[in-house]
Amino acid sequence: MNMQPSEAEAGFDLRLPPTADPDLVKKRIAEEWAPAVRNMTYEIIEKGPLRDYMGLPLMTATDDSNPWWSVFKQAIAAAGGKLAKPEILRSTTDARFMRQLGIPTFGFSPMTNTPLLSHDHNEFLKDTIFLKGIEVYEHIIHELSSFEEANLI
């Protein structure tokens, strides 16, 4: 019981936000967390894209530089809704595949006043919130599908 094992193994799941530079993270792992001088080795398995086809972070601008953002905000307001501050959610979404192709994509849910229980054993949604969500999506689809901009893509 008083002996040290000759080997030890640990695994870490690092989910990087699009703002992180994956090359800098890899460098830090190699130099600080698992340096070869300490007889440490590591393996990096990348799951999913980190950059779009032009090498840019997989993000969609949520400011006035993106004309779709203004239309999206107006559609939410027209439906009687209010947007919270945009954020990067930890477990979403398939939108990253659209962004990888360079297609601006917003992840959005109209589930107001509902706890975040996605895929939990007690996930629920009140019927009134569900019906209001349909109305919100009607506004969004109408506004985005009728938006015309000469200098898009």
Contact map, one row per residue, 1 for C-alpha under 8 A:
111000000000000000000000000000000000000000000000000000000000000000000000000000000000000000000000000000000000000000000000000000000000000000000000000000000
111100000000000000000000000000000000000000000000000000000000000000000000000000000000000000000000000000000000000000000000000000000000000000000000000000000
111110000000000000000000000000000000000000000000000000000000000000000000000000000000000000000000000000000000000000000000000000000000000000000000000000000
011111000000000000000000000000000000000000000000000000000000000000000000000000000000000000000000000000000000000000000000000000000000000000000000000000000
001111110000000000000000000000000000000000000000000000000000000000000000000000000000000000000000000000000000000000000000000000000000000000000000000000000
000111110000000000000000000000000000000000000000000000000000000000000000000000000000000000000000000000000000000000000000000000000000000000000000000000000
000011111000000000000000000000000000000000000000000000000000000000000000000000000000000000000000000000000000000000000000000000000000000000000000000000000
000011111100000000000000000000000000000000000000000000000000000000000000000000000000000000000000000000000000000000000000000000000000000000000000000000000
000000111110000000000000000000000000000000000000000000000000000000000000000000000000000000000000000000000000000000000000000000000000000000000000000000000
000000011111000000000000000000000000000000000000000000000000000000000000000000000000000000000000000000000000000000000000000000000000000000000000000000000
000000001111100000000000000000000000000000000000000000000000000000000000000000000000000000000000000000000000000000000000000000000000000000000000000000000
000000000111110000000000000000000000000000000000000000000000000000000000000000000000000000000000000000000000000000000000000000000000000000000000000000000
000000000011111000000000000000000000000000000000000000000000000000000000000000000000000000000000000000000000000000000000000000000000000000000000000000000
000000000001111100000000000000000000000000000000000000000000000000000000000000000000000000000000000000000000000000000000000000000000000000000000000000000
000000000000111110000000000000000000000000000000000000000000000000000000000000000000000001000000000000000000000000000000000000000000000000000000000000000
000000000000011111110100000000000000000000000000000000000000000000000000000000000000000000000000000000000000000000000000000000000000000000000000000000000
000000000000001111110000000000000000000000000000000000000000000000000000000000000000000100000000000000000000000000000000000000000000000000000000000000000
000000000000000111111000000000000000000000000000011000001110000000000000000000000000000000000000000000000000000000000000000000000000000000000000000000000
000000000000000111111000000000000000000000000000000000001000000000000000000000000000000000000000000000000000000000000000000000000000000000000000000000000
000000000000000111111100100000000000000000000000000000000000000000000000000000000000000000000000000000000000000000000000000000000000000000000000000000000
000000000000000001111111100000000000000000000000000000000000000000000000000000000000000000000000000000000000000000000000000000000000000000000000000000000
000000000000000100011111110000000000000000000000010000000000000000000000000000000000000000000000000000000000000000000000000000000000000000000000000000000
000000000000000000001111111000000000000000000000000000000000000000000000000000000000000000000000000000000000000000000000000000000000000000000000000000000
000000000000000000001111111100000000000000000000000000000000000000000000000000000000000000000000000000000000000000000000000000000000000000000000000000000
000000000000000000011111111110000000000000000000000000000000000000000000000000000000000000000000000000000000000000000000000000000000000000000000000000000
000000000000000000000111111111000000000000000000000000000000000000000000000000000000000000000000000000000000000000000000000000000000000000000000000000000
000000000000000000000011111111100000000000000000000000000000000000000000000000000000000000000000000000000000000000000000000000000000000000000000000000000
000000000000000000000001111111111000000000000000000000000000000000000000000000000000000000000000000000000000000000000000000000000000000000000000000000000
000000000000000000000000111111111110000000000000000000000000000000000000000000000000000000000000000000000000000000000000000000000000000000000000000000000
000000000000000000000000011111111111000001000000000000000000000000000000000000000000000000000000000000000000000000000000000000000000000000000000000000000
000000000000000000000000001111111111000000000000000000000000000000000000000000000000000000000000000000000000000000000000000000000000000000000000000000000
000000000000000000000000000111111110000000000000000000000000000000000000000000000000000000000000000000000000000000000000000000000000000000000000000000000
000000000000000000000000000111111110000000000000000000000000000000000000000000000000000000000000000000000000000000000000000000000000000000000000000000000
000000000000000000000000000011111111010111000000000000000000000000000000000000000000000000000000000000000000000000000000000000000000000000000000000000000
000000000000000000000000000011111111111110000000000000000000000000000000000000000000000000000000000000000000000000000000000000000000000000000000000000000
000000000000000000000000000001100111111110000000000000000000000000000000000000000000000000000000000000000000000000000000000000000000000000000000000000000
000000000000000000000000000000000011111100000000000000000000000000000000000000000000000000000000000000000000000000000000000000000000000000000000000000000
000000000000000000000000000000000111111100000000000000000000000000000000000000000000000000000000000000000000000000000000000000000000000000000000000000000
000000000000000000000000000000000011111110000000000000000000000000000000000000000000000000000000000000000000000000000000000000000000000000000000000000000
000000000000000000000000000000000111111111000000000000000000000000000000000000000000000000000000000000000000000000000000000000000000000000000000000000000
000000000000000000000000000000000111001111100000000000000000000000000000000000000000000000000000000000000000000000000000000000000000000000000000000000000
000000000000000000000000000001000100000111110000000000000000000000000000000000000000000000000000000000000000000000000000000000000000000000000000000000000
000000000000000000000000000000000000000011111000000000000000000000000000000000000000000000000000000000000000000000000000000000000000000000000000000000000
000000000000000000000000000000000000000001111100000000000000000000000000000000000000000000000000000000000000000000000000000000000000000000000000000000000
000000000000000000000000000000000000000000111110000000000000000000000000000000000000000000000000000000000000000000000000000000000000000000000000000000000
000000000000000000000000000000000000000000011111100000000000000000000000000000000000000000000000000000000000000000000000000000000000000000000000000000000
000000000000000000000000000000000000000000001111100000000000000000000000000000000000000000000000000000000000000000000000000000000000000000000000000000000
000000000000000000000000000000000000000000000111110000000000000000000000000000000000000000000000000000000000000000000000000000000000000000000000000000000
000000000000000000000000000000000000000000000111111100000000000000000000000000000000000000000001100100000000000000000000000000000000000000000000000000000
000000000000000001000100000000000000000000000001111100001100000000000000000000000000000000000000000000000000000000000000000000000000000000000000000000000
000000000000000001000000000000000000000000000000111111111100000000000000000000000000000000000000000100000000000000000000000000000000000000000000000000000
000000000000000000000000000000000000000000000000111111111100000000000000000000000000000000000000001111000000000000000000000000000000000000000000000000000
000000000000000000000000000000000000000000000000001111110000000000000000000000000000000000000000000111000000000000000000000000000000000000000000000000000
000000000000000000000000000000000000000000000000001111110000000000000000000000000000000000000000000001000000000000000000000000000000000000000000000000000
000000000000000000000000000000000000000000000000001111111000000000000000000000000000000000000000000000000000000000000000000000000000000000000000000000000
000000000000000000000000000000000000000000000000001111111100000000000000000000000000000000000000000000000000000000000000000000000000000000000000000000000
000000000000000001100000000000000000000000000000011100111110000000000000000000000000000000000000000000000000000000000000000000000000000000000000000000000
000000000000000001000000000000000000000000000000011100011111000000000000000000000000000000000001001100000000000000000000000000000000000000000000000000000
000000000000000001000000000000000000000000000000000000001111100000000000000000000000000000000000001000010000000000000000000000000000000000000000000000000
000000000000000000000000000000000000000000000000000000000111110000000000000000000000000000000000001000011100000000000000000000000000000000000000000000000
000000000000000000000000000000000000000000000000000000000011111011001000000000000000000000000000000000010000000000000000000000000000000000000000000000000
000000000000000000000000000000000000000000000000000000000001111111001000000000000000010000000000000000000000000000000000000000000000000000000000000000000
000000000000000000000000000000000000000000000000000000000000111111001100000000000000000000000000000000000000000000000000000000000000000000000000000000000
000000000000000000000000000000000000000000000000000000000000011111101100000000000000000000000000000000000000000000000000000000000000000000000000000000000
000000000000000000000000000000000000000000000000000000000000111111100000000000000000000000000000000000000000000000000000000000000000000000000000000000000
000000000000000000000000000000000000000000000000000000000000111111111100000000000000000000000000000000000000000000000000000000000000000000000000000000000
000000000000000000000000000000000000000000000000000000000000000111111110000000000000000000000000000000000000000000000000000000000000000000000000000000000
000000000000000000000000000000000000000000000000000000000000000001111111000000000000000000000000000000000000000000000000000000000000000000000001000000000
000000000000000000000000000000000000000000000000000000000000111101111111100000000000000000000000000000000000000000000000000000000000000000000000000000000
000000000000000000000000000000000000000000000000000000000000001101111111110000000000000000000000000000000000000000000000000000000000000000000000000000000
000000000000000000000000000000000000000000000000000000000000000000111111111000000000000000000000000000000000000000000000000000000000000000000011001000000
000000000000000000000000000000000000000000000000000000000000000000011111111100000000000000000000000000000000000000000000000000000000000000010011000000000
000000000000000000000000000000000000000000000000000000000000000000001111111110000010000000000000000000000000000000000000000000000000000000000000000000000
000000000000000000000000000000000000000000000000000000000000000000000111111111000000000000000000000000000000000000000000000000000000000000000000000000000
000000000000000000000000000000000000000000000000000000000000000000000011111111100000000000000000000000000000000000000000000000000000000100110010000000000
000000000000000000000000000000000000000000000000000000000000000000000001111111111110000000000000000000000000000000000000000000000000000100110000000000000
000000000000000000000000000000000000000000000000000000000000000000000000111111111100000000000000000000000000000000000000000000000000000000000000000000000
000000000000000000000000000000000000000000000000000000000000000000000000011111111000000000000000000000000000000000000000000000000000000000100000000000000
000000000000000000000000000000000000000000000000000000000000000000000000001111111000000000000000000000000000000000000000000000000000001100100000000000000
000000000000000000000000000000000000000000000000000000000000000000000000000111111100000000000000000000000000000000000000000000000000000000000000000000000
000000000000000000000000000000000000000000000000000000000000000000000000000111111110000000000000000000000000000000000000000000000000000100000000000000000
000000000000000000000000000000000000000000000000000000000000000000000000000110011111000000000000000000000000000000000000000000000000000000000000000000000
000000000000000000000000000000000000000000000000000000000000000000000000100100001111110000000000000000000000000000000000000000000000000000000000000000000
000000000000000000000000000000000000000000000000000000000000000000000000000000000111110000000000000000000000000000000000000000000000000000000000000000000
000000000000000000000000000000000000000000000000000000000000000000000000000000000011111000000000000000000000000000000000000000000000000000000000000000000
000000000000000000000000000000000000000000000000000000000000010000000000000000000011111100000000000000000000000000000000000000000000000000000000000000000
000000000000000000000000000000000000000000000000000000000000000000000000000000000000111110000000000000000000000000000000000000000000000000000000000000000
000000000000000010000000000000000000000000000000000000000000000000000000000000000000011111000000000000000000000000000000000000000000000000000000000000000
000000000000000000000000000000000000000000000000000000000000000000000000000000000000001111110000000000000000000000000000000000000000000000000000000000000
000000000000001000000000000000000000000000000000000000000000000000000000000000000000000111110000000000000000000000000000000000000000000000000000000000000
000000000000000000000000000000000000000000000000000000000000000000000000000000000000000011111000000000000000000000000000000000000000000000000000000000000
000000000000000000000000000000000000000000000000000000000000000000000000000000000000000011111110000000000010000000000000000000000000000000000000000000000
000000000000000000000000000000000000000000000000000000000000000000000000000000000000000000111111000000000010000000000000000000000000000000000000000000000
000000000000000000000000000000000000000000000000000000000000000000000000000000000000000000011111110000000000000000000000000000000000000000000000000000000
000000000000000000000000000000000000000000000000000000000000000000000000000000000000000000011111111000001110000000000000000000000000000000000000000000000
000000000000000000000000000000000000000000000000100000000100000000000000000000000000000000001111111100000000000000000000000000000000000000000000000000000
000000000000000000000000000000000000000000000000100000000000000000000000000000000000000000000111111110000000000000000000000000000000000000000000000000000
000000000000000000000000000000000000000000000000000000000000000000000000000000000000000000000111111111111000000000000000000000000000000000000000000000000
000000000000000000000000000000000000000000000000000100000111000000000000000000000000000000000011111111111000000000000000000000000000000000000000000000000
000000000000000000000000000000000000000000000000101110000100000000000000000000000000000000000001111111100000000000000000000000000000000000000000000000000
000000000000000000000000000000000000000000000000000110000000000000000000000000000000000000000000111111100000000000000000000000000000000000000000000000000
000000000000000000000000000000000000000000000000000111000000000000000000000000000000000000000000011111110000000000000000000000000000000000000000000000000
000000000000000000000000000000000000000000000000000000000000000000000000000000000000000000000000011111111000000000000000000000000000000000000000000000000
000000000000000000000000000000000000000000000000000000000011100000000000000000000000000000000000011001111100000000000000000000000000000000000000000000000
000000000000000000000000000000000000000000000000000000000001000000000000000000000000000000000010011000111110000000000000000000000000000000000000000000000
000000000000000000000000000000000000000000000000000000000001000000000000000000000000000000000010000000011111000000000000000000000000000000000000000000000
000000000000000000000000000000000000000000000000000000000000000000000000000000000000000000011010000000001111100000000000000000000000000000000000000000000
000000000000000000000000000000000000000000000000000000000000000000000000000000000000000000000000000000000111110000000000000000000000000000000000000000000
000000000000000000000000000000000000000000000000000000000000000000000000000000000000000000000000000000000011111000000000000000000000100000000000000000000
000000000000000000000000000000000000000000000000000000000000000000000000000000000000000000000000000000000001111100000000000000001001100100000000000000000
000000000000000000000000000000000000000000000000000000000000000000000000000000000000000000000000000000000000111111000000000010001100100000000000000000000
000000000000000000000000000000000000000000000000000000000000000000000000000000000000000000000000000000000000011111000000000000001000000000000000000000000
000000000000000000000000000000000000000000000000000000000000000000000000000000000000000000000000000000000000001111100000000000000000000000000000000000000
000000000000000000000000000000000000000000000000000000000000000000000000000000000000000000000000000000000000001111110000000010000000000000000000000000000
000000000000000000000000000000000000000000000000000000000000000000000000000000000000000000000000000000000000000011111000000000000000000000000000000000000
000000000000000000000000000000000000000000000000000000000000000000000000000000000000000000000000000000000000000001111100000000000000000000000000000000000
000000000000000000000000000000000000000000000000000000000000000000000000000000000000000000000000000000000000000000111111011100000000000000000000000000000
000000000000000000000000000000000000000000000000000000000000000000000000000000000000000000000000000000000000000000011111001000000000000000000000000000000
000000000000000000000000000000000000000000000000000000000000000000000000000000000000000000000000000000000000000000001111101000000000000000000000000000000
000000000000000000000000000000000000000000000000000000000000000000000000000000000000000000000000000000000000000000001111111000000000000000000000000000000
000000000000000000000000000000000000000000000000000000000000000000000000000000000000000000000000000000000000000000000011111000000000000000000000000000000
000000000000000000000000000000000000000000000000000000000000000000000000000000000000000000000000000000000000000000001001111100000000000000000000000000000
000000000000000000000000000000000000000000000000000000000000000000000000000000000000000000000000000000000000000000001111111110000000000000000000000000000
000000000000000000000000000000000000000000000000000000000000000000000000000000000000000000000000000000000000000000001000011111000000000000000000000000000
000000000000000000000000000000000000000000000000000000000000000000000000000000000000000000000000000000000000001001000000001111101100000000000000000000000
000000000000000000000000000000000000000000000000000000000000000000000000000000000000000000000000000000000000000000000000000111111100000000000000000000000
000000000000000000000000000000000000000000000000000000000000000000000000000000000000000000000000000000000000000000000000000011111110000000000000000000000
000000000000000000000000000000000000000000000000000000000000000000000000000000000000000000000000000000000000000000000000000001111111000000000000000000000
000000000000000000000000000000000000000000000000000000000000000000000000000000000000000000000000000000000000011100000000000011111111100000000000000000000
000000000000000000000000000000000000000000000000000000000000000000000000000000000000000000000000000000000000001000000000000011111111110000000000000000000
000000000000000000000000000000000000000000000000000000000000000000000000000000000000000000000000000000000000000000000000000000111111111000000000000000000
000000000000000000000000000000000000000000000000000000000000000000000000000000000000000000000000000000000000010000000000000000011111111100000000000000000
000000000000000000000000000000000000000000000000000000000000000000000000000000000000000000000000000000000000111000000000000000001111111110000000000000000
000000000000000000000000000000000000000000000000000000000000000000000000000000000000000000000000000000000000000000000000000000000111111111000000000000000
000000000000000000000000000000000000000000000000000000000000000000000000000000100000000000000000000000000000000000000000000000000011111111100000000000000
000000000000000000000000000000000000000000000000000000000000000000000000001100101000000000000000000000000000010000000000000000000001111111110000000000000
000000000000000000000000000000000000000000000000000000000000000000000000000000000000000000000000000000000000000000000000000000000000111111111000000000000
000000000000000000000000000000000000000000000000000000000000000000000000000000000000000000000000000000000000000000000000000000000000011111111100000000000
000000000000000000000000000000000000000000000000000000000000000000000000001101100000000000000000000000000000000000000000000000000000001111111110000000000
000000000000000000000000000000000000000000000000000000000000000000000001001100000000000000000000000000000000000000000000000000000000000111111111000000000
000000000000000000000000000000000000000000000000000000000000000000000000000000000000000000000000000000000000000000000000000000000000000011111111100000000
000000000000000000000000000000000000000000000000000000000000000000000000000000000000000000000000000000000000000000000000000000000000000001111111110000000
000000000000000000000000000000000000000000000000000000000000000000000011001000000000000000000000000000000000000000000000000000000000000000111111111000000
000000000000000000000000000000000000000000000000000000000000000000010011000000000000000000000000000000000000000000000000000000000000000000011111111000000
000000000000000000000000000000000000000000000000000000000000000000000000000000000000000000000000000000000000000000000000000000000000000000001111111000000
000000000000000000000000000000000000000000000000000000000000000000000000000000000000000000000000000000000000000000000000000000000000000000000111111100000
000000000000000000000000000000000000000000000000000000000000000000000010000000000000000000000000000000000000000000000000000000000000000000000011111110000
000000000000000000000000000000000000000000000000000000000000000000000000000000000000000000000000000000000000000000000000000000000000000000000000011111000
000000000000000000000000000000000000000000000000000000000000000000000000000000000000000000000000000000000000000000000000000000000000000000000000001111110
000000000000000000000000000000000000000000000000000000000000000000000000000000000000000000000000000000000000000000000000000000000000000000000000000111110
000000000000000000000000000000000000000000000000000000000000000000000000000000000000000000000000000000000000000000000000000000000000000000000000000011111
000000000000000000000000000000000000000000000000000000000000000000000000000000000000000000000000000000000000000000000000000000000000000000000000000011111
000000000000000000000000000000000000000000000000000000000000000000000000000000000000000000000000000000000000000000000000000000000000000000000000000000111
